[in-house]
Amino acid sequence: MPHAPEKRSNAPIFWLLFGAGGTLSALFGAGLILVTGFLAPQGIGIAPDALSYENALAFTQNWLGKAVIWAVISLFFWHAAERFYLTLKDMHVFSDTGRRLLTYGVAALVTVATAGLLLAIGF
């Protein structure tokens, strides 16, 4: 009896995005929150104008700054999407297609929207 070819899965793509987002959030997430949310507003350990509008705009108008911001936002969302997908799956909420559309669809929308907004800022 001939062996039927295995159906290809797109799961490795989502696991790659999930893993990259998890690694990025584990390594830099707490530091970003600490510096931008607590230390910088209090002027502790950072120049008072380091996060000024002019400096933030200059950072976002640089191609490397755009890449960093895009990677952080989109990969954090892909990581969260996988976590949320698995939570909905464990709770038996929606069909598998519905869960994928909701979670991965939002992450894809955020990824595209972030890229569009960063490009709209200009160089």
trRosetta pair geometry for C-beta under 8 A, 3 or more apart (Angstrom, degrees):
i j d omega theta_ij theta_ji phi_ij phi_ji
9 12 6.9 107 98 -7 95 82
10 13 5.2 -33 179 25 78 119
10 14 6.8 72 129 -14 83 99
11 14 5.8 -63 -153 42 41 106
11 15 5.9 38 154 -19 75 109
12 15 5.5 -56 -139 42 34 112
12 16 6.2 41 157 -26 66 102
13 16 5.8 -52 -153 30 28 113
13 17 6.7 22 152 -12 62 105
14 17 5.7 -53 -148 40 35 109
14 18 6.0 39 152 -21 67 108
14 78 7.6 -160 -151 -172 64 104
14 82 6.3 144 163 -91 101 110
14 104 6.7 -62 -112 -103 122 126
15 18 5.4 -52 -140 40 33 116
15 19 6.0 33 158 -19 66 107
15 82 7.7 106 -100 -121 45 149
16 19 5.9 -56 -144 39 26 109
16 20 6.2 24 157 -17 63 109
17 20 5.8 -54 -142 39 28 109
17 21 6.2 27 158 -16 63 110
17 75 6.7 -150 -167 -128 73 70
17 78 3.8 -87 154 166 113 148
17 79 7.5 -141 138 -56 72 56
17 82 7.5 159 92 -38 91 123
17 107 7.7 111 145 153 142 143
18 21 6.0 -61 -148 40 25 109
18 22 6.2 24 156 -18 63 110
18 78 6.1 -123 -73 138 47 91
18 79 5.5 111 -148 -112 53 55
18 81 7.8 -114 -90 70 88 83
18 82 3.8 14 -106 -9 124 163
18 83 7.9 147 -143 -35 108 69
19 22 5.7 -55 -143 38 29 112
19 23 6.2 28 159 -18 65 106
20 23 5.9 -55 -146 37 29 109
20 24 6.2 27 156 -17 64 110
20 75 5.2 -91 115 -142 98 125
20 78 7.4 20 67 81 96 134
20 79 7.8 -131 78 -63 56 101
21 24 5.7 -56 -143 40 29 111
21 25 6.1 24 160 -15 65 109
21 75 3.8 -173 -92 164 77 75
21 76 5.5 163 -157 -84 105 21
21 77 7.3 -117 -126 50 145 36
21 78 4.7 -176 -39 72 144 89
21 79 2.8 -149 114 -39 124 104
21 80 7.4 -104 151 -7 145 62
21 82 7.8 156 56 16 133 118
22 25 5.9 -57 -141 40 27 106
22 26 6.1 25 159 -19 63 110
22 79 4.8 155 -55 -131 64 126
23 26 5.8 -58 -145 37 27 109
23 27 6.1 13 162 -9 65 113
24 27 6.2 -64 -142 43 25 102
24 28 5.9 -34 -180 34 65 111
24 29 7.3 94 126 -44 64 90
24 71 7.1 -155 -125 145 157 97
24 72 6.6 -161 160 -116 133 59
24 75 5.1 61 34 110 151 139
24 76 7.0 -103 95 -64 118 72
24 79 7.7 -149 51 -34 97 141
25 28 7.1 -79 -121 60 19 71
25 29 3.9 28 -163 -43 64 135
25 75 7.7 -158 -35 118 88 97
25 76 5.6 109 -75 -112 112 85
25 79 5.9 -129 -6 68 135 167
26 29 6.7 18 -47 17 14 112
27 31 8.0 -31 139 11 51 123
28 31 5.4 -71 -155 49 50 113
28 32 5.6 52 152 -28 85 106
28 72 7.3 -89 101 -116 135 109
29 32 5.9 -57 -147 33 26 109
29 33 6.5 21 158 -13 63 107
29 76 7.2 125 -99 -108 112 116
30 33 5.8 -56 -149 39 33 110
30 34 6.1 33 154 -21 67 108
31 34 5.6 -54 -143 37 30 112
31 35 6.1 19 163 -11 67 109
32 35 6.3 -59 -140 42 25 101
32 36 5.8 -6 174 11 65 117
32 72 7.3 124 -89 -155 164 142
33 36 6.8 -66 -126 53 18 89
33 37 4.9 -15 -175 13 60 133
33 38 7.5 41 141 -4 67 100
34 37 6.7 -41 -90 50 8 94
34 38 5.5 -46 -158 41 48 116
34 39 6.0 38 150 -12 74 110
35 38 7.6 -20 -55 52 5 74
35 39 5.1 -42 -129 48 43 120
35 40 5.7 54 164 -27 64 105
35 46 6.9 99 -160 -50 93 148
36 40 5.7 -7 -120 24 34 135
36 51 6.7 137 -127 -112 79 151
37 40 7.9 75 21 38 18 97
37 41 7.2 -30 171 0 25 121
38 41 6.8 -78 -154 38 13 101
38 42 6.6 -9 164 0 56 119
38 44 7.8 -30 131 45 77 125
39 42 6.2 -79 -153 47 26 101
39 44 4.6 -101 -152 72 76 97
39 45 5.4 -36 -174 51 127 109
39 46 5.9 97 131 2 105 118
40 43 7.4 35 -172 -74 32 31
40 44 7.9 -89 -54 46 20 67
40 46 5.0 -38 -102 72 74 148
40 50 6.4 -112 -133 74 110 113
40 51 4.9 53 176 -2 143 139
43 46 7.0 -131 -150 68 36 74
43 48 5.2 -3 -117 -93 108 83
46 50 4.8 -90 167 29 103 153
46 51 7.5 35 140 -16 138 100
47 50 4.3 120 63 -45 86 98
49 52 4.3 -10 -165 -30 76 127
49 54 7.9 -5 177 52 108 108
49 55 6.6 132 147 -19 79 132
50 55 6.2 -121 180 109 31 170
51 55 6.5 -115 -122 78 15 124
51 56 6.2 43 -168 -59 60 106
52 55 4.8 89 55 13 80 101
52 56 6.8 -148 92 -5 38 90
53 56 5.8 -59 -144 40 28 110
53 57 6.0 28 158 -19 66 108
54 57 5.9 -55 -146 37 26 110
54 58 6.4 28 154 -19 62 107
55 58 5.6 -52 -146 36 32 113
55 59 6.4 35 153 -21 64 104
56 59 5.6 -53 -150 35 32 113
56 60 6.4 21 155 -11 65 108
57 60 5.9 -60 -145 43 31 104
57 61 6.1 26 157 -19 67 111
57 121 7.5 -164 -148 -172 75 120
58 61 5.9 -60 -143 38 28 108
58 62 6.8 33 155 -27 62 103
58 65 7.8 137 120 -30 52 167
59 62 6.0 -56 -157 24 31 111
59 65 4.0 169 169 -134 65 145
59 69 7.9 115 133 -44 102 121
60 65 5.4 -121 -86 127 24 126
60 66 6.3 80 -164 -78 55 71
60 69 6.4 12 -112 -14 85 158
60 118 6.6 -132 -168 -138 97 82
60 121 5.2 -43 133 137 115 166
61 65 7.1 25 45 62 35 136
61 66 7.8 20 -139 -49 7 103
61 121 6.1 -127 -84 131 70 109
61 122 6.1 -6 -126 95 98 71
61 123 5.5 123 -177 -151 79 29
62 65 4.0 85 64 6 96 110
62 66 6.8 -162 88 -9 49 82
62 123 7.7 84 -101 -148 20 75
63 66 5.6 -51 -149 34 33 114
63 67 6.4 34 152 -21 64 105
63 123 6.8 9 -58 -124 81 114
64 67 5.6 -52 -149 35 34 113
64 68 6.4 35 153 -19 66 104
65 68 5.8 -53 -147 35 31 110
65 69 6.3 27 157 -14 66 108
66 69 6.0 -58 -145 41 28 107
66 70 6.0 27 157 -18 65 112
66 118 4.6 123 -145 171 99 128
66 119 7.7 78 -153 -68 142 54
66 121 7.8 -170 -96 56 108 125
67 70 5.8 -56 -142 40 26 111
67 71 6.1 26 159 -20 64 109
68 71 5.9 -57 -146 37 26 109
68 72 6.3 23 159 -17 64 108
69 72 6.0 -56 -145 37 28 108
69 73 6.2 16 162 -9 65 112
69 114 7.4 -159 130 180 90 113
69 118 6.3 160 87 -101 124 131
70 73 6.3 -64 -144 43 25 102
70 74 5.8 7 169 -4 66 118
70 111 7.9 69 -172 -153 89 67
70 114 5.5 144 -124 129 71 117
70 115 5.9 56 -128 -85 127 71
70 118 5.8 -73 -65 -8 103 163
71 74 6.4 -63 -132 46 20 99
71 75 5.6 7 175 -7 62 120
72 75 6.6 -63 -134 43 15 100
72 76 6.1 17 164 -19 57 114
73 76 6.1 -61 -148 36 22 110
73 77 6.5 17 157 -15 61 110
73 110 6.9 -136 149 156 100 108
73 111 8.0 163 108 -101 91 51
73 114 4.8 171 97 -121 139 154
74 77 5.7 -59 -152 38 32 110
74 78 6.4 30 153 -20 67 104
74 107 7.5 93 -164 -178 68 81
74 110 6.5 167 -110 112 64 93
74 111 4.1 70 -131 -110 116 84
74 114 5.8 -143 -58 51 93 148
74 115 7.9 27 -62 -42 136 91
75 78 5.5 -48 -142 35 37 111
75 79 6.3 41 156 -20 65 102
76 79 5.8 -54 -152 35 30 112
76 80 6.4 27 152 -15 64 108
77 80 5.6 -55 -145 41 33 110
77 81 6.1 41 153 -28 66 104
77 106 7.3 -132 -178 122 115 87
77 107 4.6 161 134 -127 101 79
77 110 4.6 -148 -140 83 173 148
77 111 6.8 -150 71 -53 134 79
78 81 5.4 -47 -144 30 32 117
78 82 6.8 32 157 -18 62 100
78 107 4.8 103 -90 -170 56 139
78 111 7.5 40 -53 -63 102 123
79 82 6.2 -56 -156 33 30 107
79 83 6.6 27 150 -15 64 108
80 83 5.6 -57 -149 39 35 113
80 84 6.0 32 155 -17 69 109
80 107 7.4 170 68 -89 84 109
81 84 5.8 -58 -144 41 28 109
81 85 6.1 35 154 -25 65 106
81 103 4.2 129 -167 168 83 89
81 104 5.6 108 165 -84 138 45
81 106 6.4 180 -103 70 110 95
81 107 3.8 -56 -45 -44 151 132
82 85 5.5 -49 -144 33 31 116
82 86 6.4 28 158 -16 64 105
82 103 7.3 128 -68 155 24 134
83 86 6.1 -59 -152 38 28 107
83 87 6.4 30 150 -20 63 107
84 87 5.5 -52 -147 35 34 114
84 88 6.3 32 155 -16 66 104
84 103 5.0 177 89 -117 107 116
85 88 6.0 -58 -150 38 28 108
85 89 6.3 30 151 -22 64 108
85 99 5.4 105 -144 160 77 107
85 100 6.9 47 -130 -91 125 50
85 103 4.1 -137 -67 57 91 170
85 104 7.0 31 -73 -37 136 84
86 89 5.4 -50 -144 35 34 116
86 90 6.4 36 155 -19 65 103
87 90 5.9 -54 -149 36 30 110
87 91 6.3 16 155 -7 64 112
88 91 5.8 -64 -144 47 31 105
88 93 4.4 -88 -158 62 83 109
88 94 6.2 -3 170 34 126 107
88 99 4.8 173 102 -124 133 113
88 102 7.4 101 -55 74 174 137
88 103 7.1 -153 16 -46 138 125
89 92 7.5 28 -179 -75 32 37
89 93 7.9 -79 -55 41 20 74
89 96 7.6 40 -109 -109 100 75
89 99 6.1 73 -65 -152 79 170
93 99 7.1 112 90 -86 79 103
94 98 3.3 -128 -180 98 119 128
94 99 4.9 157 86 -53 122 73
94 102 6.8 155 1 -5 175 137
95 98 4.6 98 48 6 73 105
95 99 7.1 -137 92 -5 38 85
96 99 5.8 -53 -149 35 32 111
96 100 6.4 29 154 -17 65 107
97 100 5.8 -57 -147 38 31 110
97 101 6.2 30 156 -18 66 108
98 101 5.8 -55 -144 37 29 109
98 102 6.2 26 158 -17 64 109
99 102 5.9 -60 -147 39 27 109
99 103 6.0 2 167 1 67 114
100 103 6.5 -64 -133 48 23 93
100 104 5.2 -14 -173 21 66 120
100 105 7.5 91 133 -25 55 90
101 104 7.1 -48 -100 56 12 86
101 105 4.7 20 -179 -27 51 135
102 105 6.1 -26 -94 38 5 112
102 106 6.5 3 166 -16 49 108
103 106 6.3 -59 -154 32 22 105
103 107 6.7 14 153 -11 60 109
104 107 5.5 -54 -146 41 38 112
104 108 6.1 39 154 -21 69 105
105 108 5.8 -54 -145 37 29 110
105 109 6.2 31 154 -19 63 107
106 109 5.6 -55 -147 38 31 113
106 110 6.3 30 155 -18 65 105
107 110 5.8 -53 -146 37 30 110
107 111 6.3 35 153 -23 63 106
108 111 5.6 -52 -148 34 32 115
108 112 6.4 25 157 -12 65 106
109 112 6.0 -59 -146 41 29 105
109 113 5.9 26 157 -17 66 113
110 113 5.7 -56 -137 42 28 110
110 114 6.0 33 160 -23 65 107
111 114 6.0 -55 -147 33 23 110
111 115 6.6 21 155 -15 59 107
112 115 5.8 -56 -151 37 32 111
112 116 6.3 31 153 -18 66 108
113 116 5.6 -56 -147 38 31 112
113 117 6.2 29 157 -17 66 107
114 117 5.9 -55 -143 39 28 108
114 118 6.2 27 158 -17 64 109
115 118 5.9 -58 -146 39 27 109
115 119 6.3 24 157 -15 64 109
116 119 5.9 -59 -147 39 28 108
116 120 6.2 32 153 -25 64 107
117 120 5.5 -52 -146 32 32 116
117 121 7.1 44 152 -30 61 94
118 121 5.8 -41 -160 15 36 115
119 122 7.9 56 169 -67 41 31
